Every structure is written in C-alpha cells, then in structure tokens.
Amino acid sequence: MSSPSGLTGVPMAITPLNRKDFTSDQEVRWCPGCGDYAILSTFQSMMADLGLRRENTVIVSGIGCASRFPYYVDSYGMHSIHGRAPAIATGVAITRPDLNVWVVTGDGDALSIGGNHLIHTLRRNVNLTILLFNNQIYGLTKGQYSPTSEQGKVTKSTPYGSVDSPFNPISLAIGAEASFVARAIDSDRQGLTEVMTAAAAHRGTSLVEIYQNCPIFNDDAFAGLKGPDAADALIVLRDKEPITFGRDGQFCVARNDSFEIEVANTAEVDPARIVVHDVARKDPSQAFAISRLTESGVLRQAPVGIFRQVERPAYDDLVRDQISLAQSKDRGAALAAVIAGNDTWEARAT
Amino acid sequence: MAQPQPLDRVVIRFAGDSGDGMQLTGDRFTAEAAGLGNDIATLPNFPAEIRAPQGTLPGVSSFQLHFADFDIVTPGDRPDVLVAMNPAALKANLADLPRDGVIIVDTADFTKRNLSKIGWDSNPLEDGTLESYKVHALNLTHLATETVKPFGLTRKDASRTKNMFALGLLSWMYSRSLEGTISFLQRKFAGKPDIRDANIAAAQAGHAYGETTESFEFRYEVAPAPMKPGRYRQVSGNMATAYGLMAGAHKADMQLFLGSYPITPASDILHELSKRKDIGVVTFQAEDEIAGVAAALGASYGGALGVTSTSGPGILLKSETISLGVMTEIPLVIVNVQRAGPSTGMPTKTEQADLLQAIHGRNGEAPVPVIAAKSAIDCFDTAVEACRIAIKYRTPVIMLSDGYLANGSEPWRIPNLDDIAPIEPGYATEPNGTDAKDKPTFLPYDRDPETLARAFAIPGTPGLEHRIGGIEKAAGTGNVSYDPDNHDAMVRTRAAKIDGIVRDIPDVEVSDPSGRARVLVLGWGSTWGPITAAARRVRLSGRDVATAHLRHLNPMPANLGEVLRRYDRVIIPEMNLGQLASLIRSRYLVDVHSYSRVRGLPISLSELEQDLIAEIDQHTQEA
C-alpha cells in the first residue's frame, strides 16, 4: 500500500534544481564552526533533490540562532517570534496545501517558550516538518542553560550549576502523539539527508531533532558521538532490522528479564531478545523506550535515525475535507442566505 | 376588557435563576416584538457561573428588552415591568424599578427558607415592601405544572415550563401573538415531542390566563416603529461581527481563516464561523490565544484573510503577534469584544477600558488602526471596514466591540452584498525592482506611493521568493538592517502609513439640531446608544446639546480638532476612567471633561441625561 506523501499537492519543478538555487543572496552570519552551516548546506542539497518548485517552499522559524535559517534559503520564509513558529506554520499549512512547509527551531525556541505550540502541533498532526536544532544551550542570548541542558550545567545564569531536569525531545514528541520522530547529527550529511527526506515525505507533522554543535557556548556537547569512537556511541536505527551497533555489531539493544529495553553485549544476549526496530508499530512504547537510551549532558550514547513513522490523518487534510464536503457551489449566494437568516419581516413604507 | 391602551415604549426585564430560561424567554419576546415592527434593543445580563447555586443573588440572570414605536438606541435603564421568577430575582432587580412600576412575580419559591437565604426576614409580598408598585403575585410554577400535567413530564421538566407561561402572559399583556414562539418551540424541541407540546401548552395557557382572569386591569399595545422599508431580521453584535468578517473576506475573494481560543464574551464569533464551512470559512480552535492569532497571521501570509477573536485578556497574549504583523506588514483583523477588567475582571459584564491597550499595547512604535462598533448592527459594517483597511494597508487592524454589543440585539435591515464595494488584495506577481547585479528582483518593502502599503507576494508566486521577519527591515529589500537612519525612516514610515488612512475615513459628523449648542458630547463604541438617547431627552427639555461619535479611534477623522474647538465644553462619557479623553487631550490640546462610569453595565441614560442637563445649565449660567 502506498502511503499519502507529505508532498502530495506540491508542484514539481520543471527543470532540475541544484543547491545554489536554494542559496539566498544573504551573507550567512553564524559563528565560525557553528553546526548550523552543515545543516544549511545539507538542507539546500536535499531541497534540490526533492525537486519541488522553489516558490512552493515556506520556512517559518522562531527566535534564536537556528531561527536565522530562512534568511539563507532562497524560498519563501518568515523569521517570526519566539516559540510561535509551529502555530504560524499551522495557519500556512491549513490554507495552502500546495506548499511544502518547514519549521526551523531550536531547543529553547521549541521546548521552552514554544513548548505548548510544539506539543499541540504534534498531536494535531499538521502536515509540516519541524527541524529542531538542539545545541543544549541558549546561544543568541549568550550562554544560558536550555531545557535540554544537563542538570548541574554551569552557565551564566546557573553559576552554581543548573538544578533543572532536561527534556528528551524525542520522548516528548512521542508522548505528544507525534507520527514521525527522528534524530540526526549536524555533521552526518548522509544520515541527516535521509532523515529530512523521509520527514518531508511523511504526511503529518514530522519532528527531526538535530544535534547541533555550538562552538562558542557549549562546544563538543556531541563530541562523543562524532569522534573515533562514534561507532560505539551511535545506535543507528534501521527499520525492520535488529538493533545492533558498535564495531562488528558488538553491542545491541535487547529486552532484559523485566522486558525493559537496554544496551547489551551482542555476544552475551539470546538473539531472540534483540529488539527488531519497527518504525510503524502502532504502540509507541517501544519507540519511547529506545528514545530513553539517550544520555543527557555530555553524550556518549544516543540512538539516531527514525524512531517512529506511523500513518495518521493530517489535521489540515481533515479540515479541508470538511470544507470540501460542506461547500456550496455559490459561496456568495450561501453567504447572502446566512446573512438574511430565517426569521425575517418586512417593513413597508408608511 | 377594554381595548389595549397605546404606549410608545416599554422596557421589560425578565429575571430568574440562571437555569430558569430567562435569556430564552427574553429572546422570544424580542423576536415577537421585532416581528411586529417595533424597534428593539436588548441587554442580556448573566453571571459567569453556568449554574450558580439556585435561589441565590449571584445566580440571578436577567434579560432586558426595550421596544418602541420609534427609533430607539438603548435597552433602557429602568424597566417598566419586572418579571421575577424567584425571591432573589426580585431582590436583585427591585432597586432599578421606578415607583409605580409593574412587578409580575412567581410566588412559588417565596418560602421562609428561600427568603432567609437572600437575607429577607419577612415576605416582601406581604410586609408592605412593594406597596409603591403594581404587583401581580402569581404562582406561575403551579399554574404551569398544572397546565402540562397531561404530558407526563418529570417534576423538574414540568416546572421548567413556567418561563413559557410567563412569556404567554406577557404576550397577552402587550398584545402580541404567540405564532412565532410556537413555531420556534416546534423547531427547538422537534426531537422531544412531549417537551415541545408541554412548552407550547404552557405559553398558550399563559396567554389565556391573562385574557380570562380579571387580575389585569389593562393591556397595552406598542405600534410598529417607522423603519426604512426593506427586509429585516434581528441580530446580535457577535453575529453581525461574524457576518461582517465573512462579507469582508468574500468581497476580497479571500478565504476567511479564524484562529481563536474560547473566551467570554467573544466565543459566539468562533461558534458562528465554525458553522460556515459551506462558505469555505476555516476555523482553528487553537491551544491558546497566542496560537490563535499566530495561525491567523500565517494564513494571511499565505493569502487567506487571517482573523482572531478574543477579549481583553486574550489581547494581552496576542500582542507579540500583532507586533510581528506590524513589522511584517501582513493583513490581520483582531476583534476585541471588551469585558470588564483588569485580569479576569467580570467576564460577562461590559466595559470599554481596552482602548489604550488597543492603541498603545505593544513594544516599540507599533501603530495599528483601531475602529469601534457603536451598536449591535454596526458590528457588521465595522468588521467589513476592518477587513478593508487590513487588506488595503497590509496591517493588523483592531476592531473593538464589547460585551453589551456582543449579546444585545436589534433589528437589522438585511444588507445586500452587492452594495459593498469589492476589496482588491493586489498581490504582487512580477518583480518590482532590480538587485545589485541589475537583475529583476522582488522588493517586498517597496511601497505604494499613496497608501504606503508594501508590495505583497504570497508563497507560490514564482520568481518573487523573499524572506520577511520581525527584525527591522531595510527599506525596499526587506533585508535585515540595523542601520540607524533606516530604522528612523522605517519607524516614521510605518507611522505615516497608519496616519495616512485618515484619507480613507469620513469626517466626524456633529448632530446639533438647533445649531445653538455650546456643549458637545463626544462618544465612541457602545456609549453611542446612551449618549444619543440622553441627548434626545436633553433637547426635549428645551436645552441645546451637540453630539458626535468616533468610529475611527486611530487614526481619528481629519476634522476632529476643528470640531472640538467649536464648542465651549466637550464631554466624553466612557465606560473607563477617561481613556478617549486622555487621547483627545494629548492630541488636540482640548481640555475635555471625562464622564466615567465603570459598573460593568452600559452608562445609564437617565443619569447621563440629568448630568448633561446640570452641565449645560451650569455652563449657561457661567456664560
């Protein structure tokens, strides 16, 4: 069975596009070494590969370093207000099914000030894709802890160490009934491309958490996932495959005697206990359990790839369906009839 | 029984427990009066609690109706007739009734226990409290339940028909037929035949009771009011607002998108528009006030007409998005159905204390046009006007209504959509400039030289891809700019654009029939009703007074300064502590007199009449 695509209704470009077509004339102003550069470049290439008409893409962002993103992509875009991008994008997506709508946000923007809009957009399943750049710090305001910073983090606003507990964005999204949840790393061009492409093709709200390095205020937060030992740290999720990772698949994700999911040595585990990843499972509990394998703070281990991808009617499709079913042939006449009402009387000239 | 006596006007107030169906009773009587061609004005007044404890003062709900054989502008402040369904309703409303007023009271609940619940030691029906009034004490509950016995209803359902019995009785008293009410009950209870038949029987029995018993000396008749010929219906302010928004979007050939969050007293706009899928209206009940307006802004960005409806507390939350709308110059209509504040205030009571919030309530220099409706039916024209300004000038527009207009209703001559001028969105489809390399490009902040409205290209338009946002824009390109001179110029341009709307709005009109007035009463919003009515009475007393009304609060009409200076004294009645007065003083340096009442109710026209007479007499003496 073919799934409804997130891009159905969005017109395709007549001639092939390349990365440069999606590069605006604006000078990119992120700090040198910022992970955003890699994400931008990967995004621009991916957009060219999607082959949609450039004018039919809209990127809405909030506030923060990540949210400068739309200025650098030559499509339609709005750099809006702090935390509200999902709500603004919802209005665009409902009224314009011919547009490919993206939200670009950060951990502060999406999970702190905009937490409410994020969860409600996910539960509604509006057809749009959210790229959540998670650098576990407030960059634009110059280095305060964020809702994904680890407890104990020393920042300008937490000189004695943060006492806040962090969110796990993947767990949050799954808990909020998200139909597509994935994670990628800024420097992993191939993984990021795969995940973003799948997210765009998913009909409904797709959430992609992107681990993004902030070299100024939280450098090397994800170094443990990038260095020579990355293979032992990255739990790469592949649909319908047993979850093994590390050199020669020496580690795996398996169920223990209490049926909890944990990381184990492949050699020491009954192969039947190794979890077979299945993005389309109706029950979200396995995806949630896998999301809990993410460490917080200085990461030494995290699953990446698509956690969950299930079919669920998109909110905006349902809204448009109701309207097209109820729609009058002549809206003007229908409006005139509503205004005239049923209970009327005539006043005659006296 | 003698022929009905003619009256020119009557004010009736129905009062009872919030579960007694007083709003429905009032609505039906209003519909009957309207159907007979009377002019009408209504004032529903109810507690915020859905069902406050029975028989208590906080649980009293009332509906006041003014109907007349002439053009009236307010629901009246002192009822001629009070229909009280229980002791609490009598106690809560008695003070408003003039001596000699008529009281029709249901005696069923006048037990010692119920009386002491509201602090009455003795029975006012017996102890002489009511001796200055014409009292008809009837056991309406008993009369109604006896009537509906054959229908086998539960005790509770049977006693609930007492409101229809009362309606029948009143209909007899004022010579109205029950036809409309009967067909209404047939529609409303179509699925519950026993309830339907019982209510119809109760209404008919009430009518017959008036006719056959000898307890009522008189019955009255109020002749039709002369009205402009045409087809009429009854409409409340919230309904008229919803219709106006649909009409505005229709005339612009845009899809209407309402993003909203439920809030008293604005929710009926959301309810009405949610029904209108046949007209292609999208309603989005958002997770909060912020998302409601944000989604509306997003819809406008995509080429729909984004609208949000709320009350004062919601405006607070929407301010940042309105501010973004100012910066990005995107059409957006914000409807504020004002209620008594601050904070939660009195959600079901009216006030007009959000004027300065509408004009100034954003960070930075963020001007928006502000327009206010003066009556329930005027909400339609005001909403169409708000849409027109928003689209033409690419700006958020705040439309002010209030709880009194929202729920009150009056006869409305049904407008013909063809009489409303089309609105031209004028989206850009071609490049309008060149870039650094001299190639054709789109400049989103290039402006129409006359209106200063920016060029607006909606997503999907090939070749005009561009980015906008809340950061200061460079003139023309719309690129991010921190240039001091550019900011100065953009702040002034945004202000000049809104100020320039003055060219599109009519001059303020002064009503001064004698042409000799030295005192001007200036109003805005729903105080139009009490001001107009009070001025009529002042003139009937032989004094001269001028009145003027402001629909446009920002910008204000071009001739306003000149008008203000024509009079020795300018009085501004407002349901706030003088917000328009302070704006007028600061803009025109005219020392206006603020007349301020913040009781959660419309300004009393008889009080205003007396105060105006005192002012005018004092001024005449001084002069």
Interface residues (C-beta under 8 A of the other chain):
Chain A: S24 D25 Q26 R53 R54 E55 N56 T57 V58 V60 I63 P70 Y71 D74 S75 Y76 G77 M78 H79 S80 I81 H82 R84 A87 I88 A89 T90 G91 V92 A93 I94 T95 R96 D98 L99 N116 H117 H120 V319 Q322 I323 L325 A326 Q327 S328 R331 G332 A334 L335 A336 V338 I339 A340 G341 D343 T344 W345 E346 A347 R348 A349 T350
Chain B: A31 A34 G35 G37 G180 P224 P226 M227 K228 P229 G230 R231 Y232 R233 Q234 V235 Y243 M246 A247 H250 Q255 F257 G259 R276 K277 D278 I279 G280 V281 V282 F284 A286 E287 D288 I290 A291 A294 A295 A296 L297 G298 A299 S300 Y301 G302 G303 A304 G306 E320 T321 S323 L324 T328 R413 I414 P415 N416 L417 D435 A436 P459 G460 T461 P462 G463 L464 E465 H466 R467 I468 G469 G470 I471 N479 V480
